[in-house]
């Protein structure tokens, strides 16, 4: 079945550092890929998405590119802020678009 | 626009007791999902509704879990009886349709003692 693997956390960075959170997937066909963010005490929020190979999703300074050849969707940000501290989930939607399969989440802690 | 609303936010019960969670999706969203999120893990789908019909409940433990979405709007997820292993966060999400972006509520954190 479909699966998503993302790097384990926590990831601890200083403010203005460069961020990469790795995500790879296994799926049949061409799924859509997502990054969701969960701030403390809140529900998951869609951060960005990409629906086909080579698409780049971007939002709030975060970017991720759908790489079919490496089955990856790594999340990057050039300069993190303390307010980016949260748990980040990589997910894929099956070809039919009926369900999301999530990775285990990566906790990011940004120190001032 | 109001987001997905869930209540209660927190619930503490003793094992073998029943518990129910309520979800009000975003207005106009036909598809509703219930997810289970164990500590330190990603959410896992329990059940998906298209309007009032449960179209995917393959991951719902039917011996103790039940759900309903009367009138195709609000939904209730019930556990009876609860077990210690049911302690988790129960998330509700909704979307315009099954292929559309899912929007999540804040979740209900359940602790079974």
Boltz contact constraints between the chains, C-beta under 6 A:
constraints:
  - contact:
      token1: [A, 42]
      token2: [B, 106]
      max_distance: 6.0
  - contact:
      token1: [A, 43]
      token2: [B, 104]
      max_distance: 6.0
  - contact:
      token1: [A, 43]
      token2: [B, 105]
      max_distance: 6.0
  - contact:
      token1: [A, 43]
      token2: [B, 106]
      max_distance: 6.0
  - contact:
      token1: [A, 43]
      token2: [B, 107]
      max_distance: 6.0
  - contact:
      token1: [A, 44]
      token2: [B, 104]
      max_distance: 6.0
  - contact:
      token1: [A, 46]
      token2: [B, 101]
      max_distance: 6.0
  - contact:
      token1: [A, 89]
      token2: [B, 42]
      max_distance: 6.0
  - contact:
      token1: [A, 97]
      token2: [B, 98]
      max_distance: 6.0
  - contact:
      token1: [A, 97]
      token2: [B, 99]
      max_distance: 6.0
  - contact:
      token1: [A, 98]
      token2: [B, 98]
      max_distance: 6.0
  - contact:
      token1: [A, 99]
      token2: [B, 45]
      max_distance: 6.0
  - contact:
      token1: [A, 102]
      token2: [B, 42]
      max_distance: 6.0
  - contact:
      token1: [A, 102]
      token2: [B, 43]
      max_distance: 6.0
  - contact:
      token1: [A, 103]
      token2: [B, 42]
      max_distance: 6.0
  - contact:
      token1: [A, 104]
      token2: [B, 41]
      max_distance: 6.0
  - contact:
      token1: [A, 104]
      token2: [B, 42]
      max_distance: 6.0
  - contact:
      token1: [A, 105]
      token2: [B, 42]
      max_distance: 6.0
